[in-house]
């Protein structure tokens, strides 16, 4: 007795034992489900050690940045737009309400009542007054607020639209996962305003991502049961016996519960990816069970004994089901090769779920069959199946056509693959969390309206750092030594002390070079600390020498503050101009904007002085003046306190990966032609940029895993059929399915996004399943009949019916996903149906046609 006979006989001989075991296992893992931890942050698509993620976190900390929820107010009816007393009073109230919401960083809210109006107070004097300390009572007061806002380069295009019709409140939050809660609370407060001429919109990437996470689980609770209901009704339509069709449903439910229970029990968070495990597992779990049901349905009336029938069916299907499960499992397990942790977890646990479904299929389904009363099966199945039904007649016609028109079918296949190949070249890698919602969703509407009025709600940060080098450190050392020499010439009596200072400088320099720490400001600071320690009241003249040296070092320190140098700020301003000249960037803000605005007001507000001062001292004076504002810490959003790093805020009107990628490429090209005046380097940060990185990594990771698993599945097929030739043949439907599915994606202009990428693994698993069943049964029948013509006639009877039923049940069963409000679910529904439909047609059309053409090479002469 071989392994498959032992397993089947154990299941039919001890059905209660099998059922009790799986009941206990299901309960044990189901009790883990309430421990669920949800993670809807796409940033976690990247490893915690990934540079862009580490750098993004560092940038947020260095420049005191937070993720933002954007509230937009638009008034197209009033001649002054939002700058009327009624609208501004509401804005004032909303801002005060926002300040009280838990998780909001109230000190960094950008709103009219939290921002300064920077205005001149006479030559060399700048006054800072609240832009709107109280709501205006007259239209003149409202217009004054508008004019003062428009005169501030930081606020124009960011807080207020250039046409005056819209105003935005930027709400910084402590954590991205608070965005949905904060947005909901703000929306509930806004809903209190009745009969308003204002329209309110809430947008921002964090809101889109967090809202998707919330709605994702609600949708899962609807879509998964609905899909199961459709599958149940289809099974009832085909097999007409509720007691029989319950078993596939139980297999699917247990597979999902145990897999999710195991994932949660092991401490993994449920991410956007892993939340879709039930949707992926259910069709896979049902497929093999439907094969068994179909064979059982077609054979029962011939055998008229449920035990013998199920043993016969399992004997024929055991090996094909094992290999289909292995290939599917390999397809998903290959996702562990991607550099994206949530995708790795998703792939591994779907692979585990697939094998769990196989174990259930070969044990639970036979065991369950033993509980069905023999009398209830009296009219189950059809002894004369194959004589007259629409499905049967269609399959017979198809079988004859694949035999007689095999070459025509293969030519058509080549034509389809050629067209699909062209479509694949048109595929564009792109994603945008806001587009995960349907076009009429409030978030999509808010995104459209606010990006029409403002510089852009998609934020990226271009961070510039001083580039330290060994050459720069040596120059700094030489400059410091020159200052020491100059002091020594004045105070000749202190040669010993000055020589000691030289020795300290050289020692610190040598140590820094050895450690490859080329920070010249650090070297300067260490020297300043040392000379302060050698001051002494006993030697007054020495104190004078040390003081003079300290003043000289202070001047050098200003020189080493890179982003206080006029030529550097001029260059940053040029970078801003270049960025704003791109199609996708609507607005930039950076340190030069602050300096130019304050410097203009210091010079009595004359427009010709809206420029960067021509000295570091002038820039320093402007920045010191800004520090007298109500929000002095706002400066540190644009520059670090030691002026070694600066940050350009880049607002994009579109958040697609492609748009961000274009900006990055244009910047790289421009800077290559226009290098900075001193040693500087730059990197990108911000959610918009992070999304580009993980998307690109996912695409390449998916491609590698797909190619790798394709090879593994080919090897498995060659082992199964004991022939590389048959193994290669079994991959044809898979190849056609992949080519057709992704060719259509390219031709219709659908972006290659996260759902599409992940579905590639499902394509690999499901598309080869039908081919395995077809080839395995074909070879068995040929051994029995010795004629391919007779074999093909038999193949388009029971086996073809099983494949067709399977494809119809699962494809139609998941079409309800098309009505989901979330676009990724719609994508999954369409592609699942396409994959199953195309792979079944490729199996039933192309495989028999190929075998017909190649039969003399595939079968030994009889």
C-alpha positions in Angstrom: 0.0 0.0 0.0 1.5 3.3 -1.1 1.4 6.7 0.7 -1.7 8.0 -1.1 -3.7 4.8 -0.4 -2.7 5.0 3.3 -3.8 8.6 3.6 -7.1 8.1 1.8 -8.0 4.9 3.7 -7.1 6.4 7.0 -9.5 9.3 6.2 -12.4 7.1 5.2 -11.8 4.5 7.9 -11.5 7.1 10.8 -13.5 10.1 9.7 -14.4 11.1 13.3 -10.7 11.3 14.2 -9.9 13.5 11.2 -12.8 15.8 11.8 -12.1 16.2 15.6 -8.4 16.8 14.8 -9.1 19.7 12.5 -11.8 21.0 14.8 -9.3 21.2 17.6 -6.6 22.8 15.4 -9.1 25.4 14.1 -10.2 26.4 17.5 -6.6 26.5 18.8 -5.6 28.9 16.1 -8.9 30.8 15.9 -8.5 32.0 19.5 -5.4 33.9 18.3 -7.4 36.1 16.0 -8.5 38.6 18.6 -4.8 39.4 19.3 -4.6 41.0 15.8 -2.3 44.0 15.4 -2.9 46.1 12.3 -0.2 48.0 10.4 -1.4 50.0 7.4 1.7 52.1 6.8 3.2 51.5 3.3 6.5 52.8 4.7 6.8 49.5 6.4 7.1 47.9 2.9 10.8 48.7 3.4 13.1 47.1 5.9 13.8 49.2 9.0 17.5 49.2 7.9 16.8 50.4 4.3 18.7 53.7 3.7 15.7 55.7 2.4 13.6 54.8 5.4 16.4 55.4 8.0 17.2 58.7 6.2 13.5 59.8 6.1 13.2 59.2 9.9 16.4 61.1 10.5 15.2 64.1 8.4 11.9 64.2 10.3 13.9 64.4 13.5 16.6 66.8 12.3 14.2 69.3 10.8 11.3 68.7 13.3 9.0 67.6 10.6 5.7 65.7 11.0 3.3 64.0 8.7 0.4 66.3 7.7 -3.3 66.2 7.4 -4.5 68.9 5.0 -7.9 70.6 5.5 -8.8 72.8 2.5 -11.5 75.5 2.4 -12.7 76.7 -1.0 -15.2 79.5 -1.7 -16.0 80.2 -5.3 -19.1 82.3 -4.6 -17.8 85.2 -2.7 -16.0 87.9 -4.8 -13.1 87.8 -2.3 -13.1 84.0 -2.1 -12.3 82.7 1.4 -11.1 86.1 2.5 -14.4 87.3 3.9 -15.4 87.6 7.6 -17.7 84.6 7.7 -15.3 82.1 6.2 -12.3 83.3 8.2 -14.3 83.1 11.4 -15.0 79.4 10.6 -11.3 78.9 9.8 -10.5 80.4 13.2 -12.9 78.1 15.0 -11.7 75.0 13.1 -8.1 75.8 14.0 -8.9 76.2 17.7 -10.8 72.9 17.5 -7.8 71.2 15.9 -5.5 72.4 18.6 -7.4 70.4 21.1 -7.3 67.1 19.2 -5.1 64.5 20.8 -2.0 63.6 18.7 -1.9 67.0 17.0 1.3 69.1 17.3 -0.5 72.4 17.9 2.7 74.5 17.9 3.3 73.6 14.2 -0.2 74.0 12.8 -0.1 76.1 9.7 -3.2 78.3 9.7 -3.9 82.1 9.5 -4.3 82.3 13.3 -1.0 80.5 14.0 1.3 82.3 11.5 3.1 85.6 11.8 2.8 88.6 9.5 6.4 89.8 8.9 6.4 93.5 8.2 9.0 96.3 8.4 9.1 98.6 11.4 11.6 101.1 10.1 15.2 100.7 8.8 16.8 97.7 10.4 13.6 96.8 12.3 11.2 93.9 11.7 7.8 93.6 13.4 6.1 90.2 13.9 2.3 90.3 14.5 -0.2 87.4 14.3 -1.6 87.2 10.8 -5.1 86.7 12.3 -5.1 86.9 16.1 -8.9 87.4 16.0 -11.5 86.8 13.2 -11.9 89.9 11.1 -15.1 91.9 11.6 -15.1 93.7 8.3 -14.3 92.9 4.7 -11.4 95.4 4.8 -9.8 93.5 7.7 -10.3 90.2 5.8 -8.7 91.7 2.6 -5.7 92.9 4.8 -5.2 89.3 6.0 -5.3 88.2 2.3 -2.7 90.8 1.2 -0.4 90.1 4.1 -0.6 86.3 3.4 0.2 86.8 -0.3 3.2 88.9 0.6 4.8 86.0 2.5 6.5 83.6 0.1 6.2 80.7 2.6 2.5 81.0 2.8 1.6 82.0 -0.7 0.6 78.8 -2.7 0.9 76.7 0.5 -1.6 78.2 3.0 -3.4 80.5 0.7 -4.1 79.9 -3.0 -2.8 82.5 -5.4 -6.4 83.2 -6.7 -7.6 83.9 -3.1 -10.4 81.3 -3.5 -8.9 78.7 -1.2 -7.2 78.4 2.1 -5.5 75.4 3.7 -4.9 74.3 7.3 -1.9 71.9 7.7 -2.2 69.7 10.7 1.0 68.0 11.9 0.4 64.7 13.8 2.5 62.7 16.1 2.0 59.5 14.1 0.6 58.6 10.7 -1.8 56.0 12.2 -3.6 58.9 13.9 -4.5 60.6 10.5 -7.8 58.8 10.0 -8.9 59.6 13.5 -7.8 63.2 13.3 -9.5 63.6 9.9 -12.7 62.1 11.1 -12.8 64.4 14.2 -12.2 67.5 12.0 -14.8 66.4 9.5 -17.4 65.8 12.3 -16.8 69.4 13.5 -17.0 70.9 10.0 -20.3 69.1 9.5 -21.8 71.4 12.1 -21.6 74.4 9.7 -24.9 74.7 7.9 -25.8 76.6 4.8 -22.2 77.5 4.2 -20.9 78.9 0.9 -17.7 77.2 1.7 -16.6 73.7 0.6 -14.4 71.7 2.8 -11.9 69.0 1.8 -9.6 66.8 3.8 -6.5 65.3 2.0 -2.9 64.2 2.4 -1.0 61.0 1.8 -1.2 59.9 5.5 -5.0 60.2 5.4 -5.2 58.2 2.3 -3.0 55.4 3.6 -4.7 55.3 7.0 -8.2 55.5 5.6 -7.4 52.6 3.2 -6.3 50.6 6.1 -9.6 51.2 8.0 -11.8 50.5 4.9 -9.6 47.5 3.9 -10.7 45.5 6.9 -14.4 46.5 6.5 -14.2 45.5 2.8 -12.6 42.2 3.7 -15.5 41.5 6.1 -17.9 42.0 3.1 -16.0 40.7 0.1 -14.7 37.4 1.6 -18.1 36.1 2.8 -19.8 37.4 -0.4 -17.3 35.5 -2.5 -17.9 32.4 -0.5 -21.7 32.8 -1.0 -21.3 33.1 -4.8 -19.0 30.0 -4.8 -21.5 28.1 -2.7 -24.4 29.0 -5.1 -22.3 28.0 -8.2 -21.4 24.7 -6.6 -25.0 24.1 -5.8 -25.9 24.9 -9.5 -23.4 22.3 -10.7 -23.8 19.5 -8.2 -27.3 20.1 -6.8 -26.6 18.6 -3.4 -26.0 20.9 -0.4 -24.7 18.2 1.9 -21.9 17.4 -0.6 -20.8 21.0 -1.5 -20.4 22.0 2.1 -17.0 20.3 2.3 -15.1 22.7 -0.1 -16.6 25.6 1.9 -15.3 24.1 5.2 -11.9 23.5 3.6 -11.7 27.1 2.6 -12.8 28.4 6.0 -10.4 26.2 7.9 -7.5 27.1 5.6 -8.1 30.9 6.1 -8.7 30.7 9.9 -5.7 28.5 10.6 -3.4 30.5 8.4 -4.5 33.9 9.8 -4.5 32.5 13.3 -0.9 31.2 12.9 0.2 34.5 11.4 -1.3 36.5 14.3 -0.2 34.0 16.9 3.4 34.2 15.8 3.3 38.0 16.5 3.2 39.3 12.9 1.1 42.4 12.3 -1.6 42.3 9.7 -0.4 44.6 6.9 -2.1 45.8 3.8 -0.6 42.7 2.0 -1.4 40.1 4.7 -5.0 41.4 5.0 -5.5 40.0 1.5 -4.5 36.4 2.4 -8.1 35.3 2.7 -8.9 36.6 -0.8 -5.9 34.7 -2.2 -6.4 31.5 -0.2 -10.1 30.9 -0.8 -9.9 30.2 -4.6 -6.8 28.0 -4.1 -8.4 26.1 -1.3 -11.6 25.5 -3.3 -9.9 24.5 -6.6 -8.8 21.0 -5.5 -12.0 20.3 -3.7 -14.0 21.1 -6.8 -11.9 18.7 -8.8 -12.8 16.0 -6.3 -16.5 16.9 -6.3 -16.6 17.0 -10.1 -15.0 13.5 -10.4 -17.2 12.2 -7.6 -20.3 13.6 -9.3 -19.4 12.0 -12.6 -18.4 8.6 -11.2 -20.8 8.0 -8.3 -23.7 6.7 -10.4 -21.4 4.2 -12.1 -19.9 2.8 -8.9 -22.9 3.5 -6.5 -20.8 3.3 -3.4 -19.5 6.5 -1.8 -16.5 4.8 -0.1 -15.3 3.1 -3.3 -16.0 6.2 -5.4 -14.1 8.6 -3.1 -11.1 6.1 -3.0 -11.2 5.8 -6.8 -11.3 9.6 -7.2 -8.5 10.2 -4.7 -6.4 7.6 -6.4 -6.6 9.5 -9.6 -6.3 13.0 -8.3 -3.9 12.6 -5.3 -0.7 13.2 -7.3 -2.0 16.0 -9.6 -3.4 17.8 -6.5 -0.1 17.4 -4.7 1.9 18.9 -7.5 -0.6 21.7 -8.2 -0.4 22.6 -4.5 3.4 22.4 -4.5 3.7 24.7 -7.6 1.2 27.2 -6.1 3.1 27.1 -2.8 6.4 27.6 -4.6 4.9 30.6 -6.5 4.0 32.3 -3.2 7.0 31.2 -1.2 9.2 32.8 -3.9 8.0 36.2 -2.6 10.3 35.6 0.4 13.1 36.6 -2.1 11.7 40.1 -2.4 13.3 42.9 -0.3 10.0 43.9 1.2 9.1 42.4 4.6 5.3 42.5 4.4 5.4 40.8 1.0 7.8 38.2 2.4 5.3 37.5 5.2 2.4 37.4 2.8 4.1 35.0 0.4 5.3 32.6 3.2 1.9 32.4 4.9 -0.1 32.0 1.7 2.3 29.1 0.9 1.6 27.6 4.3 -2.1 28.1 3.7 -1.9 26.4 0.3 -0.4 23.3 1.9 -2.9 23.4 4.7 -5.7 23.4 2.1 -4.0 20.4 0.4 -3.8 18.5 3.6 -7.5 19.3 4.3 -8.5 18.3 0.8 -6.8 14.8 0.9 -8.0 14.0 4.5 -11.0 16.1 5.5 -13.0 15.8 2.2 -12.8 12.0 2.1 -13.6 11.9 5.8 -16.5 14.3 5.4 -17.9 12.1 2.6 -18.2 9.2 5.0 -20.8 11.2 7.0 -23.1 11.6 4.0 -25.9 9.1 4.0 -25.9 6.8 1.1 -29.6 7.3 0.6 -29.2 11.0 0.1 -26.8 10.3 -2.9 -29.4 8.2 -4.7 -29.9 10.9 -7.5 -26.5 12.5 -7.1 -24.4 12.5 -10.3 -25.4 11.4 -13.8 -24.8 8.0 -15.3 -25.4 9.4 -18.7 -23.4 12.6 -18.2 -22.0 13.8 -21.5 -25.0 13.3 -23.6 -26.6 16.6 -24.4 -25.8 19.4 -22.0 -24.6 22.7 -23.3 -21.3 22.3 -21.4 -20.8 18.8 -22.7 -21.6 19.6 -26.3 -19.3 22.6 -26.1 -16.5 20.5 -24.7 -16.9 17.8 -27.4 -16.8 20.5 -30.1 -13.7 22.0 -28.6 -12.0 18.6 -28.3 -12.7 17.9 -32.0 -11.5 21.3 -33.0 -8.2 21.1 -31.1 -7.5 17.8 -32.9 -8.5 18.9 -36.4 -7.5 22.6 -36.3 -4.4 22.2 -34.0 -2.1 24.2 -36.3 -4.6 27.1 -36.7 -5.0 27.2 -32.9 -1.2 27.4 -32.5 -0.9 30.2 -35.1 -3.7 32.2 -33.3 -1.8 31.6 -30.0 1.4 33.0 -31.5 -0.5 36.1 -32.7 -2.0 36.6 -29.2 1.4 36.3 -27.6 2.9 38.7 -30.1 0.2 41.3 -29.3 0.6 40.6 -25.6 4.3 41.0 -25.9 3.8 44.5 -27.3 1.4 45.3 -24.5 4.0 44.2 -21.9 6.4 46.8 -23.3 3.8 49.4 -22.6 3.5 48.6 -18.9 4.2 51.5 -16.6 5.3 51.0 -13.0 3.2 53.4 -11.0 1.3 53.7 -7.8 -0.4 56.4 -5.7 -2.2 55.5 -2.4 -4.9 58.2 -3.1 -5.8 56.3 -6.3 -6.5 53.2 -4.2 -10.0 54.8 -3.9 -12.6 55.2 -6.6 -12.7 58.4 -8.6 -15.8 59.7 -6.8 -14.4 59.0 -3.3 -14.2 62.2 -1.1 -10.4 61.7 -0.8 -10.0 61.7 -4.6 -12.2 64.7 -4.9 -10.3 66.5 -2.2 -7.0 65.6 -3.9 -8.2 67.0 -7.2 -9.6 70.3 -5.9 -6.8 71.1 -3.5 -4.1 70.4 -6.0 -5.9 72.7 -8.5 -5.8 75.6 -6.0 -2.5 75.1 -4.1 1.1 74.3 -4.9 0.5 70.7 -4.1 -0.5 68.4 -1.3 2.2 65.7 -2.0 5.2 66.6 0.1 8.8 65.6 -0.6 12.0 67.0 1.0 15.3 67.7 -0.8 17.9 67.7 1.9 21.3 69.3 1.3 24.3 68.5 3.5 27.8 69.9 3.7 30.1 67.4 2.1 33.0 66.8 4.5 36.3 65.5 3.0 39.9 65.0 4.0 40.9 67.8 1.7 38.4 70.2 3.4 39.5 69.2 6.8 43.2 69.9 5.9 42.2 73.3 4.5 40.4 74.1 7.8 43.4 73.0 9.8 45.7 75.3 7.7 43.3 78.2 8.2 43.2 77.7 12.0 47.0 77.5 12.1 47.2 80.8 10.1 45.1 82.5 12.8 47.3 81.1 15.5 50.4 82.4 13.6 48.7 85.9 13.3 48.1 86.0 17.1 51.6 84.8 17.8 53.1 87.7 15.8 51.3 90.1 18.1 52.0 88.3 21.4 55.6 87.1 20.9 56.0 86.4 24.6 53.6 83.5 24.5 55.5 81.3 22.0 55.3 78.3 24.3 51.5 78.5 24.7 51.0 79.1 20.9 53.2 76.1 20.1 51.1 74.0 22.5 47.9 75.1 20.7 49.5 74.1 17.4 50.4 70.7 18.8 46.8 70.3 20.0 45.5 71.3 16.5 47.8 68.8 14.7 47.0 66.0 17.1 43.2 66.5 16.8 43.6 66.7 13.0 45.7 63.5 12.8 43.2 61.6 15.0 40.3 62.8 12.9 42.0 61.7 9.7 42.7 58.3 11.2 39.1 57.9 12.2 37.9 59.2 8.8 35.9 61.9 10.5 36.3 65.0 8.3 34.0 67.4 10.1 35.8 70.7 10.2 33.3 72.3 12.6 34.0 69.6 15.1 37.7 70.2 14.8 37.1 73.9 15.4 34.8 73.3 18.3 37.3 71.0 20.0 40.0 73.7 19.7 37.6 76.4 21.1 36.9 74.2 24.1 40.6 73.7 24.7 41.6 77.3 24.6 38.8 78.3 26.9 40.2 75.8 29.4 43.7 77.5 29.4 42.4 81.0 30.2 43.9 82.2 33.5 43.4 85.3 35.5 47.1 85.2 36.6 48.3 86.0 33.1 46.2 88.9 31.9 48.1 89.3 28.6 47.7 85.7 27.8 43.9 86.1 28.3 44.0 88.9 25.7 45.8 86.6 23.3 43.3 83.9 23.9 40.4 86.3 23.5 41.8 87.5 20.2 42.2 83.9 19.0 38.6 83.1 20.1 37.3 86.0 18.0 39.3 84.8 15.0 37.9 81.3 15.4 34.4 82.7 15.7 34.8 84.3 12.3 36.0 80.9 11.0 32.9 79.3 12.5 30.7 81.6 10.6 32.6 80.8 7.5 32.1 77.0 8.1 28.3 77.5 8.5 27.7 76.5 4.9 24.1 77.6 4.7 24.9 81.2 5.8 27.1 81.8 2.8 25.5 84.0 0.1 26.8 81.9 -2.8 25.3 78.7 -1.3 21.8 80.3 -0.7 21.9 81.7 -4.2 22.5 78.2 -5.5 19.7 76.7 -3.4 17.4 79.5 -4.8 18.4 78.4 -8.3 17.6 74.8 -7.4 14.1 76.0 -6.3 13.6 77.8 -9.6 14.5 74.7 -11.5 12.2 72.5 -9.4 9.3 74.9 -9.9 9.9 74.9 -13.7 9.0 71.2 -13.8 5.5 70.2 -14.7 4.8 68.3 -11.5 6.1 70.7 -8.8 3.7 73.5 -7.8 5.7 75.2 -5.0 9.0 75.0 -3.1 9.9 76.6 0.2 13.4 76.9 1.7 15.8 79.0 3.7 16.4 81.6 0.9 12.7 82.5 1.0 12.9 83.3 4.8 16.1 85.3 4.3 14.8 87.3 1.4 11.5 88.2 3.1 13.1 89.3 6.3 15.9 91.2 4.6 13.4 93.1 2.5 11.5 94.1 5.7 14.8 95.1 7.4 15.3 97.5 4.4 12.0 99.3 5.0 10.0 96.8 2.8 11.4 98.0 -0.5 10.8 95.4 -3.2 14.3 95.7 -4.7 15.7 94.3 -1.4 13.8 91.1 -1.8 17.1 89.3 -2.3 19.8 87.4 -0.4 22.3 89.7 1.3 25.8 89.7 -0.2 27.5 88.7 3.1 27.2 86.0 5.7 26.8 88.7 8.3 23.8 90.1 6.5 22.2 86.7 6.2 23.0 86.1 9.9 21.3 89.4 10.8 18.2 88.4 8.9 18.0 85.1 10.6 18.5 86.6 14.1 15.7 89.0 13.3 13.4 86.0 12.4 14.2 84.5 15.7 12.1 87.3 17.3 8.9 86.0 15.7 6.2 84.1 17.6 7.3 80.9 15.9 11.1 81.0 15.9 11.4 77.3 15.7 9.9 77.3 12.2 13.3 78.2 11.0 14.6 74.8 11.9 12.2 73.2 9.5 14.4 74.6 6.7 17.9 74.5 8.3 19.7 72.8 11.1 20.9 75.0 14.0 24.6 74.6 13.0 23.7 75.6 9.4 25.4 72.5 8.0 22.2 71.1 6.4 19.2 72.7 4.6 15.9 71.4 3.6 13.8 72.3 0.5 10.1 71.6 0.9 8.9 70.4 -2.5 5.1 70.3 -3.1 3.9 68.1 -5.9 0.5 68.5 -7.5 0.4 64.7 -8.3 1.5 61.9 -6.1 2.1 59.2 -8.6 5.4 57.5 -8.4 6.1 58.5 -12.0 5.7 62.2 -11.2 8.1 62.0 -8.3 10.6 59.9 -10.4 10.5 62.5 -13.2 11.3 65.3 -10.7 14.2 63.3 -9.2 15.6 62.6 -12.7 15.4 66.2 -13.8 17.1 67.4 -10.6 19.9 64.9 -11.1 20.5 66.0 -14.7 20.4 69.7 -13.8 22.8 69.4 -10.9 25.2 67.3 -13.0 25.4 70.3 -15.4 25.3 72.9 -12.6 27.3 71.7 -9.7 27.1 73.5 -6.3 29.7 76.2 -5.5 31.0 74.3 -2.5 31.1 70.7 -1.5 27.4 69.7 -1.0 25.4 66.5 -1.4 21.7 65.9 -1.4 19.2 63.1 -0.7 15.4 62.9 -0.9 13.0 62.2 1.9 9.2 62.4 2.5 6.3 59.9 1.9 6.0 60.7 -1.8 9.6 59.7 -2.4 9.6 56.7 0.0 6.6 55.3 -2.0 8.8 55.5 -5.2 11.6 53.5 -3.6 9.5 50.6 -2.2 7.4 50.4 -5.4 10.6 50.1 -7.5 12.0 47.5 -5.1 8.8 45.6 -5.2 8.7 45.4 -9.0 12.2 44.2 -9.3 11.7 41.8 -6.4 8.5 40.4 -7.9 10.3 40.0 -11.3 13.1 38.1 -9.7 10.8 35.9 -7.6 8.6 35.2 -10.7 11.6 34.1 -12.8 13.1 32.1 -10.0 9.9 30.3 -9.2 9.2 29.7 -12.9 12.4 27.7 -13.1 11.6 25.8 -9.9 8.1 24.9 -11.1 9.6 23.7 -14.4 11.9 21.4 -12.5 9.0 20.1 -10.4 7.0 19.5 -13.6 9.9 17.7 -15.2 10.2 15.5 -12.1 6.4 14.9 -12.0 6.2 13.8 -15.6 9.7 12.2 -15.6 10.5 14.2 -18.7 11.9 17.7 -19.3 9.9 17.8 -22.5 6.6 17.2 -20.8 7.6 19.6 -18.0 8.3 22.3 -20.6 5.0 21.6 -22.3 3.1 22.0 -19.0 4.5 25.6 -18.6 2.9 26.7 -21.9 -0.5 27.6 -20.4 1.3 29.5 -17.6 3.4 31.4 -20.1 0.4 32.3 -22.2 -1.6 33.4 -19.2 1.2 35.6 -17.8 1.8 37.1 -21.3 -1.9 37.7 -22.0 -2.7 39.1 -18.5 0.2 41.5 -18.3 -0.1 42.4 -22.0 -3.7 43.5 -21.5 -2.5 45.5 -18.5 -0.1 47.4 -20.8 -2.6 47.8 -23.6 -5.4 49.2 -21.5 -3.0 51.6 -19.7 -3.4 50.1 -16.2 -0.4 50.8 -14.0 1.7 48.1 -12.6 1.0 48.7 -9.0 1.1 46.8 -5.7 -2.0 44.5 -6.4 -0.9 43.7 -9.9 2.7 42.9 -8.8 1.5 40.5 -6.1 -1.0 38.8 -8.4 1.9 37.6 -10.5 2.6 35.0 -7.8 -1.0 33.8 -8.0 -0.8 33.6 -11.7 2.2 31.2 -11.4 0.3 29.0 -8.9 -3.1 28.8 -10.6 -2.2 28.9 -14.2 -0.2 25.7 -14.0 -2.8 23.8 -12.0 -5.1 23.0 -14.9 -2.2 22.0 -17.1 -1.0 19.4 -14.5 -4.4 17.8 -14.3 -4.8 17.8 -18.1 -1.4 16.3 -18.8 -1.5 13.7 -16.0 -4.9 12.4 -17.1 -3.9 12.5 -20.8 -0.9 10.4 -20.2 -2.9 7.9 -18.1 -5.6 7.6 -20.7 -3.1 7.3 -23.5 -1.5 4.4 -21.7 -4.9 2.8 -21.5 -6.2 3.5 -25.0 -3.0 3.8 -27.1 -4.5 6.4 -29.4 -4.3 10.2 -29.0 -7.5 10.6 -31.0 -9.4 8.4 -28.5 -7.6 10.0 -25.6 -8.6 13.5 -26.6 -12.2 12.4 -26.9 -12.1 11.0 -23.3 -10.2 14.1 -22.0 -13.0 16.4 -23.1 -15.4 14.4 -21.1 -14.9 14.1 -17.3 -11.5 15.9 -17.0 -12.4 18.9 -19.1 -15.7 19.2 -17.2 -13.8 19.3 -14.0 -11.4 22.0 -15.3 -14.3 24.1 -16.7 -16.3 23.8 -13.5 -13.4 24.8 -11.5 -12.5 27.8 -13.6 -16.2 29.0 -13.6 -16.7 28.6 -9.9 -13.6 30.5 -8.8 -13.6 33.1 -11.5 -17.3 34.0 -11.1 -17.0 33.6 -7.3 -14.6 36.5 -7.0 -16.2 38.8 -9.5 -18.1 40.5 -6.6 -14.8 42.2 -5.8 -15.4 44.4 -8.9 -18.1 46.2 -6.8 -15.7 46.9 -3.9 -15.1 50.7 -3.3 -11.4 50.0 -3.1 -9.5 49.9 -6.4 -7.0 47.2 -5.4 -9.8 44.8 -4.6 -11.3 45.5 -8.0 -8.0 44.8 -9.6 -7.7 41.5 -7.7 -11.2 40.5 -8.9 -10.5 41.3 -12.5 -7.1 39.6 -12.6 -8.3 36.5 -10.7 -11.1 36.0 -13.2 -8.7 36.7 -16.1 -6.0 34.4 -14.8 -8.5 31.5 -14.2 -10.3 32.1 -17.5 -7.2 32.4 -19.7 -5.3 29.5 -18.0 -8.3 27.2 -18.4 -8.8 28.2 -22.0 -5.0 27.9 -22.7 -5.1 24.4 -21.1 -8.1 23.2 -23.1 -7.1 24.9 -26.4 -3.4 25.1 -26.6 -2.2 22.0 -24.8 -4.2 19.5 -26.8 -3.3 21.3 -30.0 0.4 21.2 -29.1 0.2 17.5 -28.1 -1.6 16.7 -31.4 1.2 18.4 -33.4 4.0 16.8 -31.3 2.4 13.5 -30.4 5.0 11.4 -32.2 7.7 13.0 -30.1 5.6 12.7 -26.8 4.3 9.2 -27.0 6.1 6.0 -27.7 4.9 3.9 -30.6 2.4 1.3 -29.6 
